[in-house]
C-alpha cells in the first residue's frame, strides 16, 4: 500500500497522474513521466506489524515504460510453543511480492495498457508458500475524464504451506475506476468499484453453517409483513450490497505541487465498526507535496478503534 492509494480509500487505480506510487494501484497508470523516479513507502502499523513498498521506473522511449517494485509485510516476532504448551524457538512471519511492470500507450489514441507480473513469497516460521500473479489494466483518458478497468491477482499458488493444503487460491479482484477534474474548480472527484467479480461481500460468521447470520448485526426487531416494509428491507440490502463495492472521494488540487485527498470506503466502515462503538471508520485523507528533486506524501486511514494506519511516502527524482 502506498500513501496516495491509502488516502484515496485503498486504491487510486482510476486517477491518471505522473506519480510513480500509482503503479501500485494499476500498472496501466505507468507512463513516461515517471521515468527515473524512485518510490519509497513505509507504515509502522499496530504492534509489531509494518509494511512497505519501493519502485523504480525506466522509459524505453517509443517501446513503453518498464518498472520494478518490491512490497513487503512484516508481521513481527512470535513466541513459539509446541502442542503440549512447551516454549520453543521464536519465529517470524513475512510476506513479499517481487514485481515487474510494463506499460505502453496505444498509438494515436487515449488508451494506455499495462501489466505487472508478481512473484509471491510467504514465510511463516518453517512454512513457506510461493505463487505468481498477474495484474492487467487499461486506462482511457479524455480531457479531464479518466476511466480505468483492472484485473488484479490473476494467478495460482504452486507451493502451499503444507502438503495437505488444498484449493489455495489467490484473491482475484476486478476493479473499475472513474474520475473527472472539474474545469473551473480544484476538485477531482472519483469513484472506484471494487471486487466486482464477487457479488456478495457481506461478512458472515465463520461458525454460521447456513450463511444467514452476521455476528455484527445486533438488531433483533421483528419485521412486519407490509409490502412497504418488505420493499424497504430489499432496498436496504441491495443498497448495502452495492456500497460494499464502492469507494468515493476527491482530490483537491491546489497547484501542481500540492494536493489533498479524502475518501470514504463503505465496506471498511461496515467491517470495522463495533456494535457498541461507532466512529469514522472507513475515512482516509492525505496530502502530496512536490519539489524539484523529490516529493513527500502522508496518509491517515481510520481502520478501527484503536487501530489506525499512517503511511509515509518519498519520491526521489533522479
HUSUL-V406626 format. One line per field, one symbol per residue. ss: DSSP state (~ for helix, > for strand, _ for the rest). phi: phi as a letter, one per 40 degrees, with the letter a starting at -180 (. if undefined). burial: I if it has 9 or more other ideal C-beta (glycine too) atoms within 8 Angstrom, else O. A space follows every 10 residues. Layout:
BEGIN
ss = ???
phi = ???
burial = ???
END
This chain:
BEGIN
ss = __~~~~~___ _________~ ~~~~__~~~_ _~~~__>>>> >>>>_____> >>>>>>>>>_ ~~~_>>>>>> >>>>>>>>__ >_____>___ >>>>>>>>>> >>>>>_____ >>>>>>>>>> >>>>__>>>> >>>>>>>>>> >>__>>>>>> >>>>>>>>>_ __________ __>>>>>>>> >_____>>>> >>>_______ __________ __________ ______~~~~ ~~~~~~~~~~ ~~~__>>>>> >>>>>__>>> >>>>>~~~~~ ~~_>__>___ __>>>>>>>> ___>>>>>>> >>_____>>> >>>>>>>_
phi = .bccccccgh abcbbcabcc ccdccacccc acccdgbbbb babcccgcca aaabaabacb gcchbbabab bbbbcgbbcc bccbgccbcc abbabbbbbb baaacccfab bbbaabcbbb bbbbfccbbb ababbbbbbb bafcbbbaba bbfcaabbac cbcccbfcbc cdbbbbbbaa cccbaccbca abbbfccbcb bccbdccccc gbbbcccbcb ccccbccccc cccccccccc cccccbbbaa bbccacbaab baabbccccc cbccdcabab dgcaaaabbb bcbaabaabb bccacbcbbb bbbbbbbc
burial = IIIIIIIIII IIIIIOOOII IIIIIIIIII IOOIIOIIII IIIOIOOOII IIIIIIIIOO OOOIIIIIII IIIIIIOIOI OOOOOOOOOO IIIIIIIOII IIIIIIOOOO IIIIIIIIII IIIOIOOIII IIIIIIIIII IOOOIIIIII IIIIIOIOOO OOOOOOOOOI OIIIIIIIII IIOOOOIIII IIIIIIOOOO IOOOOOOIOO OOOOOIOOOO OOOOOOOOII OOIOOOOOOI IOIIIIIIII IIIOOOOIII IIIIIIIIII OIIOOOOOOO IIIIIIIIIO OOOIIIIIII IIIOOOOOII IIIIIIIO
END
